[in-house]
Amino acid sequence: MASQERGYDISQWYDSKPAKLGWFGMLAIGVFWVVYQRTFGYS
């Protein structure tokens, strides 16, 4: 799949996979940072 349609679906692949992983990663880091600060920063 990736080897056949690599050039054709590069825009959709970039739009779906790394974008969602990037947003999920930033969201997870943000939530983790808030929990970390509330747990270790204020106690």
C-alpha positions in Angstrom: 0.0 0.0 0.0 2.7 2.5 1.0 5.1 1.4 -1.8 2.4 1.6 -4.5 0.6 4.8 -3.6 3.4 6.6 -1.8 3.6 9.5 -4.3 -0.1 9.8 -4.8 -1.3 9.6 -1.2 1.6 11.5 0.3 -0.7 14.5 1.0 -3.5 12.4 2.6 -0.9 10.3 4.6 0.7 13.5 5.9 -2.8 14.9 6.6 -3.9 11.9 8.7 -1.1 10.1 10.3 1.6 12.6 11.5 -1.0 15.3 12.1 -3.1 13.2 14.4 0.0 11.9 16.2 1.3 15.4 16.6 -1.9 16.8 18.0 -2.3 13.8 20.3 1.3 14.1 21.4 0.9 17.8 22.2 -2.4 17.2 24.0 -0.9 14.3 26.1 2.2 16.4 27.0 -0.1 19.3 28.0 -2.2 17.1 30.2 0.9 15.4 31.7 2.4 18.8 32.4 -0.7 20.1 34.2 -0.9 16.9 36.3 2.8 17.0 37.0 2.6 20.6 38.2 -0.4 20.0 40.4 1.2 16.9 41.9 4.8 17.9 42.5 4.7 21.7 42.1 2.0 22.7 44.6 2.4 20.0 47.2 
